[in-house]
Amino acid sequence: MISQSFLQLNTIFISILIEAIPFVVIGVFISAFIQMFISENMLSRIIPKNRYASVVMGTCMGALFPACECGIVPITERLVKKRVPLHSAIAFMLAGPIINPVVIFATYVAFGNSWQMVIYRCGLAIVVSIFVGIMVSFIFKEDQLKKFIDQKLKKYRDHHDYYGHHHDHDHHHEHSKPTILAKIKGTFDHAIDEFFSVGKYLVFGAFIASTLQTYVKTSTLLTFGDTKVMAILVMIVLAFIMSLCSEADAFVASSFRGTFGPSALTAFLVFGAMVDIKNLIMMLSTFKKRFVVTLIFLITLSVFVGALFIG
Amino acid sequence: MFRIIILFGFTYLFLHLHLTGDISKYINMKYSYLSFTMIFVLGFLTVYQIIKWNNEGNHKHEHHHDIDCGHDHSKDENTWYKKVVVYGLLLFPLVTGTFLPIATLDSNVVKAKGFHFAEIDNDKDQYANHQILRPNTSLYYGSDEYRKMLASDLKKYSAKNNLYLDDDNFLRALETIYNYPGNFSNKQVSIEGFVYHGDSLKKNQLFLFRFGIIHCIADAGVFGMMVDFPQNVSYNDDEWIRAEGTLSTIYYQPFKQTIPYLKVTKWQKVDKPKNPYAYRKY
């Protein structure tokens, strides 16, 4: 017989998937759309050459996409492939899940219709994404995508020096502009490819998250949070383990108000929307390991230090 | 081929959950439109993939196709063992989601997942969480709007002399009670929930809880009230009870604060409700 706790684990697991899949599907479609319809030239014209300006630009672009932390990874990957500077794309990836209307509204409501936490959360998110973006621009010169993607991309670029491509299944190599229909078809092809590519990591991440939720006594974690510093660290770890969607985490955070001050709660809300188990595994599938480790270190550091200044 | 099966599987899973209504055991129905849309999107992708598969069968140039199109991912599943891992991983939730029974969160989850709960049983912990029983109390009373909202809730729920907590008003009304216990004292309140025993309770006392769901089961938290019976009772954890009585307050040692509780006059064991969860509506 299957134990009751495994059934509960499975229920949590399926529920995370049901919650996340719509957002991932939106993410892969946006990514596929960018691939087919937006050229590198268009992007390079929009994005400033200056590193600081381009990081700020990335942060602002994040505000335009109502994506959550799992939907945004494929979009970020696509942007990097489209030769958007890495630091700009990363700023986009970090700001996107927090600075958007849905999340802002959820945070506002969760904390008893108060703007205070909204301001803390968005403020810290902007600071972190700009800081991490700038650091990334100094540390990493290349795009940091995984090798095999690089190589394929190279082959692809050798073939095409114009933007995008069309799916000529008939294999006539017509280097003319693809028709709209072919582009739409290509969008679906890419969306499906990416759904499978991202999907397996989502499933894996959701399973680990639900296992931890079921078997790890997070309650013991809370007893460590008795100083401000420890409280912030505990909430960062908790955000990572719980792997909540950035649209739901504010309500969970608000239930901790009796225990922790605004600094720890802000850390929870900012860190959890940027890094958690499921999107970490998705990032590892896209970027080089060293880069992901450095990235998470930078995020943790800046969220931690930033939160110390709050409250 | 496998892709068709998996896409179809996910389409079916979403369709199945919506048709049977089981979707409400996974997510807050407020967000059900998202997964409902997925039936059509994934269904369309399934059909699209079938057509594509058929077309590809007619042209045997797949290797060429990969390089030419810079398909970054289409080669992920290029060896048989990778295929097994990738498709196996994606099939796993389809199988467990379709065939395994859906578990209901109960007192076991409260204990295992219950970061809110260790403190209840722990007298020494002065940082005990006061929030568990109290949905969405605000430390930030500064906001006028919040006060206004509370005031309107207060008017709504305290106007009558008796308050009946049901699926719809559970979270909001409970929040109001915790915010203004004074306004509810000596009023009749009726609450339903599953039994949970805290260590420092007397034999005639227990907690009645329900899980409140914001988005999906993964973010569920537990909400409820302490109830005090006129005689000793021996209910087990997870038995469902509807209890009615007058509201009063009591100093609760583990929390080191005064909390509202129900002095029960009438109670009965009830069946587990068809929908055991309370959903956040706003």
Interface residues (C-beta under 8 A of the other chain):
Chain A: I2 Q4 S5 L7 Q8 N10 T11 I12 F13 I14 S15 I16 L17 I18 E19 I21 P22 F23 V25 K81 V109 A110 F111 G112 N113 S114 W115 Q116 M117 I149 K152 L153 K155 Y156 R157 H159 H160 H165 H167 D168 H169 D170 H171 F188 D189 H190 A191 I192 D193 E194 F195 F196 S197 G199 K200 V203 F204 A206 F207 A209 S210 Q213 T214 Y215 K217 T218 S219 T220 L221 L222 T223 G225 D226 L238 M242 S243 L244 C245 E247 A248 D249 F251 V252 S254 S255 F256 R257 G258 T259
Chain B: R3 I6 L7 F10 F14 L17 I23 K25 Y26 I27 Y31 L34 S35 T37 M38 V41 L42 L45 Y48 Q49 K52 N55 E56 H59 H61 H64 H65 I67 D68 C69 G70 H71 D72 H73 S74 K75 D76 E77 V85 V86 L89 L90 F92 P93 T96 G97 L100 P101 I102 A103 L105 N108 V109 A112 K113 G114 F115 H116 F117 A118 E119 N122 D125 Y127 A128 N129 H130 Q131 I132 R134 P135 N136 T137 S138 L139 Y140 G142 S143 E145 Y146 M149 I214 H215 C216 I217 A218 D219 G221 R280 Y282
